[in-house]
Amino acid sequence: MLSQARSRRHAVVTASAALCALTLAVSGCSGTTKDSVKDDTPAKSGKAEANPDAPLKKGLKIAFLPKQINNPYEKIVDDAGIAAAGEIGATGKEVGPSNAKASSQVSYINTLIQQKQDAILIAANDPNAVCGPLKQAMRQDIKVVAYDSDTAKDCRQLFINQASSEEIGRSQVRNIAKQLGNKGEIAILSATQNATNQNTWIQFMKDELTKPEYKDMKLVKVAYGDDQDQKSFQETQGLLKAYPNLKGIISPTTVGIAAAARYIGDSSYKGKVVLNGLGTPNQMRKYIENGTLDQFSLWDPKKLGYLGTYAAAALASGQITGAEGEKFKAGDLGEYTVGKDGEIILGPPTVFDAKNIGDFDF
């Protein structure tokens, strides 16, 4: 009997220890289960008050987490942000995954939390998959700023939008429609299926196409190249073979438009299929010069990274909290105002063509 009692007590102690270990493991990790996304309210307390006269703190640690580390466009953004950090006495760095899968950024966020960064700037691959660890970061007073591709609104304090999402989406339809005389089948070559920015732009593109002036245009397919050069190249080939009457392709991703231009430029479709979308001047210059496409759009990615650093520093220094109407100075870019839901808009996109592309170097 004594032996059985000891066995029962040992089982209870063992079970209690296991439960305790499990509790500690759960509270100490940052997974992306549904429960973790819905958990404690992050440290975006309404009690916090902005002090616009507060100086920028020195020695801030600011980390950029792009969709993927080898994305040429986001490399430009992040390098500019890191340079801006040096200007204000902060330390900047870039870390990130080699692929743009939904959950690929989670482990990097966890590491940045352990490193006690003052601010994390993230271009989200998925609006919800990163929420658990980002909320944990905010609870530890690490400021979170989304840029380029937003997270869910309660998972960050600010979103630095390169331009109005509505203007980006609608303008790409207007641009290609003008080139096509408002007639013909078109397709969209996007990044990943979960990319917040592309999906938002595409919704505005679809809405724009419902207007009477586009009654003779038809969107036949939205394809996804996953922001990978070779897959985007293959998706372009697939679109052109599957839809022999295709007249135009919109690619709202710098990786996609370059891959599509490479395929079209070396094929019989050159001069027959209109390509438009978002790209960088240095990346697209040769395709403008050889006649593969006539125009494309973008904003200055260097300014996007620069603005991101100043916004993160303003947050970390207490100049702003992320509330609508707050103002802060972004160095040479001047003063910016926080809009609804913490959105800050860099400015309108620029259309690049043979006349002005020589004026830009990025």
Salt bridges, closest charged atoms under 4 A:
ASP39 OD1 - ARG139 NH1 3.67
ASP79 OD1 - LYS75 NZ 3.43
GLU94 OE1 - LYS75 NZ 3.83
ASP141 OD1 - LYS143 NZ 2.96
ASP148 OD2 - LYS67 NZ 3.95
ASP150 OD2 - ARG156 NH2 2.79
ASP154 OD2 - LYS135 NZ 3.23
GLU166 OE2 - ARG170 NE 2.84
GLU167 OE2 - ARG174 NH2 2.86
ASP207 OD2 - ARG170 NH2 2.66
GLU208 OE1 - ARG170 NH1 2.95
GLU208 OE1 - LYS211 NZ 2.98
ASP216 OD2 - LYS215 NZ 3.38
ASP226 OD2 - LYS231 NZ 2.74
ASP229 OD1 - ARG262 NH1 2.82
